[in-house]
Amino acid sequence: MAIRLPRTISSKKVPKGYFAVYVGENQKRFVIPVSFLNEPLFQILLGMSEQEFGYSHPTGGITIPCNEDIFLVVTSRLN
């Protein structure tokens, strides 16, 4: 079973079936599958984002207020 990790894509274009999030103090951009939206662990990250930023994110995209390493650990456990 392969582990699907989030990808960093330098281009602003996001492939179909994916969306971009910004993570950590340096606002590193990750492109992740939309299927993550159904995952309870990812929903916890989204809840943290809502508490921190509400619905106004400084980057214009979804910002996840956690360490990049934690984000990678959480997303590596998702299908």
Biopython code that builds the backbone (N, CA, C, O; Angstrom):
import numpy as np
from Bio.PDB.StructureBuilder import StructureBuilder

atoms = [
    (1, "MET", "N", (0.846, -1.179, 0.000)),
    (1, "MET", "CA", (0.000, 0.000, 0.000)),
    (1, "MET", "C", (0.884, 1.233, 0.000)),
    (1, "MET", "O", (1.727, 1.391, 0.883)),
    (2, "ALA", "N", (0.704, 2.096, -0.966)),
    (2, "ALA", "CA", (1.513, 3.302, -1.081)),
    (2, "ALA", "C", (0.931, 4.407, -0.212)),
    (2, "ALA", "O", (-0.285, 4.523, -0.055)),
    (3, "ILE", "N", (1.808, 5.201, 0.337)),
    (3, "ILE", "CA", (1.388, 6.360, 1.127)),
    (3, "ILE", "C", (1.368, 7.554, 0.185)),
    (3, "ILE", "O", (2.357, 7.831, -0.494)),
    (4, "ARG", "N", (0.248, 8.257, 0.145)),
    (4, "ARG", "CA", (0.102, 9.423, -0.712)),
    (4, "ARG", "C", (0.359, 10.673, 0.118)),
    (4, "ARG", "O", (-0.481, 11.072, 0.924)),
    (5, "LEU", "N", (1.509, 11.285, -0.077)),
    (5, "LEU", "CA", (1.858, 12.493, 0.659)),
    (5, "LEU", "C", (1.437, 13.718, -0.130)),
    (5, "LEU", "O", (1.323, 13.664, -1.354)),
    (6, "PRO", "N", (1.203, 14.826, 0.570)),
    (6, "PRO", "CA", (0.877, 16.058, -0.139)),
    (6, "PRO", "C", (2.049, 16.468, -1.011)),
    (6, "PRO", "O", (3.201, 16.166, -0.701)),
    (7, "ARG", "N", (1.753, 17.150, -2.091)),
    (7, "ARG", "CA", (2.795, 17.571, -3.012)),
    (7, "ARG", "C", (2.958, 19.080, -2.954)),
    (7, "ARG", "O", (2.012, 19.824, -2.695)),
    (8, "THR", "N", (4.181, 19.505, -3.201)),
    (8, "THR", "CA", (4.399, 20.928, -3.392)),
    (8, "THR", "C", (4.503, 21.150, -4.894)),
    (8, "THR", "O", (5.267, 20.467, -5.575)),
    (9, "ILE", "N", (3.750, 22.085, -5.400)),
    (9, "ILE", "CA", (3.753, 22.398, -6.821)),
    (9, "ILE", "C", (4.029, 23.882, -6.948)),
    (9, "ILE", "O", (3.326, 24.711, -6.371)),
    (10, "SER", "N", (5.062, 24.207, -7.712)),
    (10, "SER", "CA", (5.459, 25.604, -7.814)),
    (10, "SER", "C", (4.472, 26.421, -8.639)),
    (10, "SER", "O", (4.295, 27.612, -8.386)),
    (11, "SER", "N", (3.838, 25.806, -9.607)),
    (11, "SER", "CA", (2.872, 26.497, -10.437)),
    (11, "SER", "C", (1.624, 26.820, -9.615)),
    (11, "SER", "O", (1.290, 26.100, -8.674)),
    (12, "LYS", "N", (0.955, 27.882, -9.967)),
    (12, "LYS", "CA", (-0.286, 28.249, -9.268)),
    (12, "LYS", "C", (-1.460, 27.374, -9.697)),
    (12, "LYS", "O", (-2.490, 27.346, -9.024)),
    (13, "LYS", "N", (-1.312, 26.661, -10.814)),
    (13, "LYS", "CA", (-2.393, 25.805, -11.305)),
    (13, "LYS", "C", (-2.459, 24.537, -10.454)),
    (13, "LYS", "O", (-1.439, 23.908, -10.171)),
    (14, "VAL", "N", (-3.668, 24.179, -10.056)),
    (14, "VAL", "CA", (-3.882, 22.995, -9.222)),
    (14, "VAL", "C", (-4.583, 21.943, -10.079)),
    (14, "VAL", "O", (-5.591, 22.244, -10.717)),
    (15, "PRO", "N", (-4.059, 20.701, -10.103)),
    (15, "PRO", "CA", (-4.694, 19.657, -10.905)),
    (15, "PRO", "C", (-6.122, 19.371, -10.437)),
    (15, "PRO", "O", (-6.462, 19.573, -9.271)),
    (16, "LYS", "N", (-6.939, 18.903, -11.360)),
    (16, "LYS", "CA", (-8.320, 18.548, -11.042)),
    (16, "LYS", "C", (-8.319, 17.468, -9.959)),
    (16, "LYS", "O", (-7.552, 16.508, -10.030)),
    (17, "GLY", "N", (-9.188, 17.635, -8.955)),
    (17, "GLY", "CA", (-9.283, 16.673, -7.863)),
    (17, "GLY", "C", (-8.361, 16.993, -6.698)),
    (17, "GLY", "O", (-8.267, 16.211, -5.753)),
    (18, "TYR", "N", (-7.682, 18.131, -6.753)),
    (18, "TYR", "CA", (-6.766, 18.558, -5.699)),
    (18, "TYR", "C", (-7.075, 19.996, -5.314)),
    (18, "TYR", "O", (-7.771, 20.704, -6.042)),
    (19, "PHE", "N", (-6.559, 20.426, -4.175)),
    (19, "PHE", "CA", (-6.642, 21.830, -3.792)),
    (19, "PHE", "C", (-5.394, 22.198, -3.008)),
    (19, "PHE", "O", (-4.704, 21.337, -2.463)),
    (20, "ALA", "N", (-5.121, 23.489, -2.963)),
    (20, "ALA", "CA", (-3.911, 23.971, -2.298)),
    (20, "ALA", "C", (-4.220, 24.429, -0.880)),
    (20, "ALA", "O", (-5.271, 25.012, -0.616)),
    (21, "VAL", "N", (-3.292, 24.157, 0.024)),
    (21, "VAL", "CA", (-3.337, 24.684, 1.386)),
    (21, "VAL", "C", (-1.961, 25.252, 1.702)),
    (21, "VAL", "O", (-0.961, 24.872, 1.093)),
    (22, "TYR", "N", (-1.929, 26.158, 2.654)),
    (22, "TYR", "CA", (-0.687, 26.780, 3.095)),
    (22, "TYR", "C", (-0.464, 26.398, 4.549)),
    (22, "TYR", "O", (-1.370, 26.500, 5.376)),
    (23, "VAL", "N", (0.761, 25.952, 4.854)),
    (23, "VAL", "CA", (1.026, 25.351, 6.156)),
    (23, "VAL", "C", (2.257, 25.977, 6.805)),
    (23, "VAL", "O", (3.257, 26.262, 6.145)),
    (24, "GLY", "N", (2.154, 26.182, 8.113)),
    (24, "GLY", "CA", (3.300, 26.598, 8.912)),
    (24, "GLY", "C", (3.603, 28.083, 8.851)),
    (24, "GLY", "O", (2.930, 28.855, 8.168)),
    (25, "GLU", "N", (4.635, 28.455, 9.585)),
    (25, "GLU", "CA", (5.029, 29.862, 9.667)),
    (25, "GLU", "C", (5.476, 30.420, 8.324)),
    (25, "GLU", "O", (5.273, 31.600, 8.035)),
    (26, "ASN", "N", (6.085, 29.566, 7.505)),
    (26, "ASN", "CA", (6.582, 30.011, 6.201)),
    (26, "ASN", "C", (5.540, 29.902, 5.097)),
    (26, "ASN", "O", (5.824, 30.190, 3.934)),
    (27, "GLN", "N", (4.315, 29.479, 5.470)),
    (27, "GLN", "CA", (3.207, 29.359, 4.524)),
    (27, "GLN", "C", (3.581, 28.506, 3.307)),
    (27, "GLN", "O", (3.334, 28.888, 2.163)),
    (28, "LYS", "N", (4.183, 27.342, 3.581)),
    (28, "LYS", "CA", (4.552, 26.423, 2.503)),
    (28, "LYS", "C", (3.280, 25.891, 1.851)),
    (28, "LYS", "O", (2.340, 25.497, 2.541)),
    (29, "ARG", "N", (3.254, 25.882, 0.540)),
    (29, "ARG", "CA", (2.074, 25.476, -0.228)),
    (29, "ARG", "C", (2.126, 23.985, -0.518)),
    (29, "ARG", "O", (3.124, 23.471, -1.024)),
    (30, "PHE", "N", (1.031, 23.292, -0.189)),
    (30, "PHE", "CA", (0.882, 21.871, -0.476)),
    (30, "PHE", "C", (-0.369, 21.689, -1.321)),
    (30, "PHE", "O", (-1.366, 22.382, -1.120)),
    (31, "VAL", "N", (-0.316, 20.775, -2.247)),
    (31, "VAL", "CA", (-1.474, 20.436, -3.062)),
    (31, "VAL", "C", (-1.899, 19.034, -2.649)),
    (31, "VAL", "O", (-1.135, 18.074, -2.753)),
    (32, "ILE", "N", (-3.129, 18.944, -2.181)),
    (32, "ILE", "CA", (-3.611, 17.682, -1.607)),
    (32, "ILE", "C", (-4.918, 17.264, -2.273)),
    (32, "ILE", "O", (-5.634, 18.104, -2.818)),
    (33, "PRO", "N", (-5.232, 15.973, -2.232)),
    (33, "PRO", "CA", (-6.471, 15.501, -2.860)),
    (33, "PRO", "C", (-7.716, 15.989, -2.122)),
    (33, "PRO", "O", (-7.715, 16.093, -0.896)),
    (34, "VAL", "N", (-8.770, 16.286, -2.866)),
    (34, "VAL", "CA", (-10.023, 16.727, -2.238)),
    (34, "VAL", "C", (-10.617, 15.633, -1.358)),
    (34, "VAL", "O", (-11.427, 15.927, -0.479)),
    (35, "SER", "N", (-10.233, 14.386, -1.576)),
    (35, "SER", "CA", (-10.747, 13.293, -0.737)),
    (35, "SER", "C", (-10.360, 13.474, 0.729)),
    (35, "SER", "O", (-11.012, 12.921, 1.615)),
    (36, "PHE", "N", (-9.302, 14.246, 0.991)),
    (36, "PHE", "CA", (-8.890, 14.517, 2.375)),
    (36, "PHE", "C", (-9.974, 15.261, 3.150)),
    (36, "PHE", "O", (-10.023, 15.179, 4.377)),
    (37, "LEU", "N", (-10.843, 15.984, 2.445)),
    (37, "LEU", "CA", (-11.894, 16.751, 3.114)),
    (37, "LEU", "C", (-12.849, 15.858, 3.892)),
    (37, "LEU", "O", (-13.487, 16.318, 4.839)),
    (38, "ASN", "N", (-12.957, 14.601, 3.515)),
    (38, "ASN", "CA", (-13.846, 13.661, 4.209)),
    (38, "ASN", "C", (-13.187, 12.985, 5.405)),
    (38, "ASN", "O", (-13.860, 12.291, 6.167)),
    (39, "GLU", "N", (-11.909, 13.172, 5.578)),
    (39, "GLU", "CA", (-11.158, 12.483, 6.626)),
    (39, "GLU", "C", (-11.258, 13.226, 7.960)),
    (39, "GLU", "O", (-11.000, 14.428, 8.010)),
    (40, "PRO", "N", (-11.629, 12.530, 9.044)),
    (40, "PRO", "CA", (-11.756, 13.180, 10.355)),
    (40, "PRO", "C", (-10.472, 13.885, 10.814)),
    (40, "PRO", "O", (-10.548, 14.969, 11.391)),
    (41, "LEU", "N", (-9.309, 13.297, 10.572)),
    (41, "LEU", "CA", (-8.060, 13.957, 10.989)),
    (41, "LEU", "C", (-7.863, 15.281, 10.254)),
    (41, "LEU", "O", (-7.425, 16.268, 10.847)),
    (42, "PHE", "N", (-8.187, 15.297, 8.966)),
    (42, "PHE", "CA", (-8.034, 16.540, 8.209)),
    (42, "PHE", "C", (-9.085, 17.555, 8.638)),
    (42, "PHE", "O", (-8.819, 18.757, 8.643)),
    (43, "GLN", "N", (-10.262, 17.089, 8.994)),
    (43, "GLN", "CA", (-11.302, 18.000, 9.476)),
    (43, "GLN", "C", (-10.876, 18.687, 10.768)),
    (43, "GLN", "O", (-11.274, 19.825, 11.022)),
    (44, "ILE", "N", (-10.076, 18.016, 11.583)),
    (44, "ILE", "CA", (-9.529, 18.643, 12.794)),
    (44, "ILE", "C", (-8.607, 19.788, 12.401)),
    (44, "ILE", "O", (-8.653, 20.861, 13.001)),
    (45, "LEU", "N", (-7.760, 19.557, 11.380)),
    (45, "LEU", "CA", (-6.874, 20.633, 10.904)),
    (45, "LEU", "C", (-7.687, 21.809, 10.372)),
    (45, "LEU", "O", (-7.336, 22.965, 10.607)),
    (46, "LEU", "N", (-8.767, 21.519, 9.658)),
    (46, "LEU", "CA", (-9.624, 22.591, 9.152)),
    (46, "LEU", "C", (-10.287, 23.355, 10.292)),
    (46, "LEU", "O", (-10.450, 24.573, 10.214)),
    (47, "GLY", "N", (-10.669, 22.643, 11.351)),
    (47, "GLY", "CA", (-11.243, 23.301, 12.528)),
    (47, "GLY", "C", (-10.242, 24.239, 13.179)),
    (47, "GLY", "O", (-10.599, 25.331, 13.621)),
    (48, "MET", "N", (-8.972, 23.807, 13.239)),
    (48, "MET", "CA", (-7.912, 24.681, 13.781)),
    (48, "MET", "C", (-7.782, 25.933, 12.924)),
    (48, "MET", "O", (-7.600, 27.036, 13.439)),
    (49, "SER", "N", (-7.876, 25.750, 11.618)),
    (49, "SER", "CA", (-7.781, 26.874, 10.697)),
    (49, "SER", "C", (-8.933, 27.853, 10.910)),
    (49, "SER", "O", (-8.733, 29.068, 10.920)),
    (50, "GLU", "N", (-10.132, 27.316, 11.079)),
    (50, "GLU", "CA", (-11.298, 28.170, 11.310)),
    (50, "GLU", "C", (-11.163, 28.955, 12.604)),
    (50, "GLU", "O", (-11.490, 30.142, 12.647)),
    (51, "GLN", "N", (-10.682, 28.301, 13.667)),
    (51, "GLN", "CA", (-10.507, 28.992, 14.954)),
    (51, "GLN", "C", (-9.466, 30.105, 14.851)),
    (51, "GLN", "O", (-9.633, 31.177, 15.433)),
    (52, "GLU", "N", (-8.400, 29.842, 14.113)),
    (52, "GLU", "CA", (-7.311, 30.813, 14.000)),
    (52, "GLU", "C", (-7.642, 31.975, 13.071)),
    (52, "GLU", "O", (-7.385, 33.133, 13.401)),
    (53, "PHE", "N", (-8.213, 31.664, 11.907)),
    (53, "PHE", "CA", (-8.391, 32.675, 10.866)),
    (53, "PHE", "C", (-9.836, 32.979, 10.519)),
    (53, "PHE", "O", (-10.098, 33.930, 9.782)),
    (54, "GLY", "N", (-10.774, 32.205, 11.025)),
    (54, "GLY", "CA", (-12.154, 32.365, 10.585)),
    (54, "GLY", "C", (-12.241, 31.975, 9.125)),
    (54, "GLY", "O", (-11.696, 30.946, 8.726)),
    (55, "TYR", "N", (-12.905, 32.767, 8.335)),
    (55, "TYR", "CA", (-13.009, 32.472, 6.911)),
    (55, "TYR", "C", (-12.231, 33.485, 6.081)),
    (55, "TYR", "O", (-12.431, 33.583, 4.870)),
    (56, "SER", "N", (-11.355, 34.230, 6.720)),
    (56, "SER", "CA", (-10.521, 35.210, 6.027)),
    (56, "SER", "C", (-9.066, 34.783, 6.174)),
    (56, "SER", "O", (-8.427, 35.051, 7.191)),
    (57, "HIS", "N", (-8.563, 34.126, 5.160)),
    (57, "HIS", "CA", (-7.198, 33.611, 5.220)),
    (57, "HIS", "C", (-6.235, 34.599, 4.560)),
    (57, "HIS", "O", (-6.529, 35.131, 3.489)),
    (58, "PRO", "N", (-5.089, 34.844, 5.195)),
    (58, "PRO", "CA", (-4.155, 35.857, 4.700)),
    (58, "PRO", "C", (-3.595, 35.562, 3.311)),
    (58, "PRO", "O", (-3.242, 36.494, 2.587)),
    (59, "THR", "N", (-3.505, 34.306, 2.927)),
    (59, "THR", "CA", (-2.933, 33.951, 1.629)),
    (59, "THR", "C", (-3.968, 33.897, 0.524)),
    (59, "THR", "O", (-3.619, 33.757, -0.648)),
    (60, "GLY", "N", (-5.238, 34.005, 0.882)),
    (60, "GLY", "CA", (-6.300, 33.858, -0.093)),
    (60, "GLY", "C", (-6.716, 32.407, -0.256)),
    (60, "GLY", "O", (-7.771, 32.127, -0.826)),
    (61, "GLY", "N", (-5.909, 31.485, 0.232)),
    (61, "GLY", "CA", (-6.222, 30.059, 0.214)),
    (61, "GLY", "C", (-6.376, 29.584, 1.642)),
    (61, "GLY", "O", (-6.267, 30.374, 2.581)),
    (62, "ILE", "N", (-6.628, 28.303, 1.811)),
    (62, "ILE", "CA", (-6.783, 27.751, 3.157)),
    (62, "ILE", "C", (-5.417, 27.682, 3.826)),
    (62, "ILE", "O", (-4.470, 27.116, 3.279)),
    (63, "THR", "N", (-5.330, 28.263, 5.010)),
    (63, "THR", "CA", (-4.099, 28.239, 5.789)),
    (63, "THR", "C", (-4.292, 27.312, 6.975)),
    (63, "THR", "O", (-5.241, 27.467, 7.744)),
    (64, "ILE", "N", (-3.388, 26.345, 7.124)),
    (64, "ILE", "CA", (-3.448, 25.394, 8.231)),
    (64, "ILE", "C", (-2.422, 25.833, 9.271)),
    (64, "ILE", "O", (-1.224, 25.821, 8.990)),
    (65, "PRO", "N", (-2.871, 26.223, 10.475)),
    (65, "PRO", "CA", (-1.953, 26.764, 11.483)),
    (65, "PRO", "C", (-1.272, 25.670, 12.307)),
    (65, "PRO", "O", (-1.511, 25.546, 13.508)),
    (66, "CYS", "N", (-0.427, 24.885, 11.655)),
    (66, "CYS", "CA", (0.348, 23.892, 12.396)),
    (66, "CYS", "C", (1.729, 23.775, 11.758)),
    (66, "CYS", "O", (1.965, 24.275, 10.659)),
    (67, "ASN", "N", (2.603, 23.128, 12.444)),
    (67, "ASN", "CA", (3.953, 22.879, 11.962)),
    (67, "ASN", "C", (3.897, 21.998, 10.712)),
    (67, "ASN", "O", (3.055, 21.105, 10.619)),
    (68, "GLU", "N", (4.789, 22.247, 9.758)),
    (68, "GLU", "CA", (4.817, 21.447, 8.532)),
    (68, "GLU", "C", (5.023, 19.965, 8.827)),
    (68, "GLU", "O", (4.419, 19.111, 8.178)),
    (69, "ASP", "N", (5.873, 19.657, 9.801)),
    (69, "ASP", "CA", (6.131, 18.257, 10.142)),
    (69, "ASP", "C", (4.868, 17.566, 10.650)),
    (69, "ASP", "O", (4.599, 16.421, 10.288)),
    (70, "ILE", "N", (4.100, 18.252, 11.481)),
    (70, "ILE", "CA", (2.843, 17.690, 11.987)),
    (70, "ILE", "C", (1.871, 17.481, 10.833)),
    (70, "ILE", "O", (1.203, 16.450, 10.759)),
    (71, "PHE", "N", (1.789, 18.455, 9.936)),
    (71, "PHE", "CA", (0.910, 18.336, 8.771)),
    (71, "PHE", "C", (1.276, 17.106, 7.942)),
    (71, "PHE", "O", (0.393, 16.362, 7.514)),
    (72, "LEU", "N", (2.556, 16.891, 7.717)),
    (72, "LEU", "CA", (3.002, 15.738, 6.933)),
    (72, "LEU", "C", (2.687, 14.419, 7.636)),
    (72, "LEU", "O", (2.313, 13.442, 6.987)),
    (73, "VAL", "N", (2.838, 14.389, 8.958)),
    (73, "VAL", "CA", (2.499, 13.172, 9.709)),
    (73, "VAL", "C", (1.007, 12.880, 9.595)),
    (73, "VAL", "O", (0.616, 11.742, 9.337)),
    (74, "VAL", "N", (0.175, 13.897, 9.786)),
    (74, "VAL", "CA", (-1.273, 13.711, 9.721)),
    (74, "VAL", "C", (-1.689, 13.269, 8.330)),
    (74, "VAL", "O", (-2.436, 12.302, 8.185)),
    (75, "THR", "N", (-1.214, 13.965, 7.308)),
    (75, "THR", "CA", (-1.650, 13.638, 5.953)),
    (75, "THR", "C", (-1.090, 12.305, 5.458)),
    (75, "THR", "O", (-1.679, 11.679, 4.577)),
    (76, "SER", "N", (0.019, 11.872, 6.005)),
    (76, "SER", "CA", (0.567, 10.573, 5.598)),
    (76, "SER", "C", (-0.308, 9.428, 6.111)),
    (76, "SER", "O", (-0.226, 8.313, 5.595)),
    (77, "ARG", "N", (-1.135, 9.687, 7.109)),
    (77, "ARG", "CA", (-2.034, 8.660, 7.668)),
    (77, "ARG", "C", (-3.386, 8.610, 6.978)),
    (77, "ARG", "O", (-4.218, 7.759, 7.293)),
    (78, "LEU", "N", (-3.609, 9.522, 6.035)),
    (78, "LEU", "CA", (-4.886, 9.570, 5.335)),
    (78, "LEU", "C", (-4.824, 8.724, 4.073)),
    (78, "LEU", "O", (-3.744, 8.485, 3.532)),
    (79, "ASN", "N", (-5.956, 8.280, 3.613)),
    (79, "ASN", "CA", (-6.016, 7.441, 2.399)),
    (79, "ASN", "C", (-5.807, 8.256, 1.165)),
    (79, "ASN", "O", (-5.826, 7.717, 0.058)),
]
sb = StructureBuilder()
sb.init_structure("model")
sb.init_model(0)
sb.init_chain("A")
sb.init_seg("    ")
for serial, (resi, resn, name, xyz) in enumerate(atoms, 1):
    if name == "N":
        sb.init_residue(resn, " ", resi, " ")
    sb.init_atom(name, np.array(xyz, "f"), 0.0, 1.0, " ", f" {name:<3s}", serial, name[0])
structure = sb.get_structure()
